[in-house]
């Protein structure tokens, strides 16, 4: 067995593992397809795959690299030198017959632009999708669901430019962004979604809740009195849609000031306070 794989029977040989001379006879006897050969260690290392390199590292008690990359394993084995190299025999599994070489794959340049259809669809799939699109277009055209438009379109007329300009200006009209407070809940709401109190039809008697409001006192001796009338936010003259719908159903809105949410006007002395104050 003191030879490499050159001169053996024609076929392919796959590396299995290494063993000492005393174990060679038993290994070949158990598996007749095994062939023992002494291959120089520096040559053997270059022929090993990642898994085969890991098995050889375990045999030589070498630390396996963390990332277990084939290049790192090969470098660790090439740098290793021990006294048992001469006593080791490599076992190879023999596969008779001519070895068929894998066809050479032509690699395309990364800079070469690949069409979308070639990269993600086969030719058969591309034809299928194209036929479906064509049939769908013809069906929609026959049923009249596709407008019979001309392409390219005619240039815009002056009246169309003015119409589009007026539409854009109307979308940015300040009146569509202005907000005001709701007298019932005090929330800021767009003015376009508010109703004036004078035009408000539902009754506000539901908002006359006792024990919620309190008049301002200027001394400790002043009596504690409530505000008269429904609990509303002072200075607000509109009602939002949600509050209007709730009152129309004889229900107090959830966020209504009358629902124990009333605070009252903040005195000028307490307005604009800083954090420390």
Buried (B, 14 or more C-beta within 10 A) or exposed (E): EEEEBEEEEEEBBEBBBBBEEEBBEEBBEEEEEBBBBBBEBEEBBEBBEEEBBBBBBEBBEBEEBEEEEBEBBBEBBEEBEEEEBEEBBBBBEBEEEEEEEEEEEEEEEEEEEEEEBEEEBEEEEBEEEEEEEEEEEEEEEEEEEEEEEEEEEEEEEEEEEEEEEEEEEEEEEEEEEEEBBBBBBBBEBEEEBBBEBEEBEBEBEBBBBEEBBEEEEEEEEEEEEBBEEBBBBEEBBBBBEBBBEBBEEEEBBEBBBBBEBBEBEEEEEEEEEEEEE
